[in-house]
Amino acid sequence: MPLVGWEVDGVVYDLDQVAALARTGELVGGRWPAEVLAVLADQPRDPYRLRASDLGGCLRQKVLEYYEPYTLRPDDRWEALVGTGVHAAIARQSDPDSLVEVRLLALLPVDGETLTLSGQIDRYHRPSRTLTDYKTTGSVFRVGRPGPDHSYVLQANAYAWLLRQHGEDPVRARLWFVERQGSVSRATGRRQVRSRLVEVDLMDPKAFEDRLVEIGRTLLAAHREGKLPPALPADHPFCRWCPVAEVCRQLEQESGGAG
């Protein structure tokens, strides 16, 4: 099942209601522009389509979202929306030596099915063969030590793989983290937005493709055999914002925690 509605202050507005409010320029729940939520609700419905950002996430969530009806809270999506705004600003820049905010797609056969991987390249500088991915964060002090999060490493490698499928040959990858709000400097009294550049090791291309095939087989087992990917621990940060967390835990209890 796709996304079925948005929850604002405990009230669920189905997608038809949101679309109607968008046509009249109204706010959902008196707080959120309906046209923004309508755009965010537009999602691809291919069970074997993965975004680069999915690779380091929870595959169980991705499978359950395909079959189970769920709602989202705009408040939980706000940080992602801010990040989208940053990327939209970058996309307006022109650089003849770089690919900027370009969406790429490539196909990978897996046991009789075709896995589709897509991703939006923030910036790829062709002369230096350097890939840069832009990230927003609450605090730069939470990132980069001792190294980038595993999910970010997989995502950057997915972008590199996509570039290779389109004739490029990246040799370097970086993550640029910038704070969403920043803070006021005690010394100057002026607002300061901190940023940090973090290097990412690129995997051997064959090793990364093997990882993609492994992920594809996990999805195949879920959609063909009904075998859900393993659940994350209940206290995992991903579970805090997961729209299908409740049904996930119910299934865990029914299966005795066997996944």
Phi, psi and omega in degrees: 000145177278179169305132183251348180177175179243136179257120179236116179053043175085355180253130180264127176251118181288169187294329176295320177296317180297318179297320179295319178293325179296323181293334181257002178073025183271168177264143175276122182066018181074008186229329190241130177300123184297326182294329178292314181293326179297320179292317181295335182281349182279104186231144176293149184241040178260119184295340181251021176258127179240140168269154179305324181290345179285336192296325179265006181266206183257111179293330178298317177300316182299319180292314182296324178295336179285328186254332187256135174294142180210160176241161177237153174258124178304326180301323180286341182263358187298316181300319178295324180292322176298317178299322177298322178296320177299315181294324179296322178294320179297322184297339181279351180281147179246128180215107184295340181268000187228154164269123184236121179050052179256128178271127180243154180217141177214154183251145179221114178294135178220105174049048176091350175248171178241115176277130178252125176246130178231156178192152179255117181281119179292306176204130172233114182271110187294316182302319180265355181055044184247129177260130177236129179246130183264133182229139170262148183211159177289323180208130180291343180288348179270354186240154171085355180231122000282352179188171181295151178303146183303323181296324178290324178297314178297319181296314179298320178292329175295318177298318179297319179297316178299318178300319179297323179294343180249025170089003178266170181220073181294141178239353183215143177224141181222151172246128176251111180263134176228139181289143181290323186241325184078192182207168180268126180289130177293328184287319186251342184075009181253152180291139183230127176250115183275152176218163179210138177255127184236129178281146178237132176284130176275132180286160169302131184307319179294321179295321179291320179296323175299322178295320177298317179297320178300316178296318178300320179292327176295318177293320178300315180298325180289312186278329180273319189248355182073020180267105183292146171300156181301148177278148173283159174304146185301335181265011179293140181304326180300325185292336183298325184250005186287126182286346179245021183299320183296312180292328177299313181291326176298317178295323177298316180295318181294328181268001181071025178081013183279351180081000000 
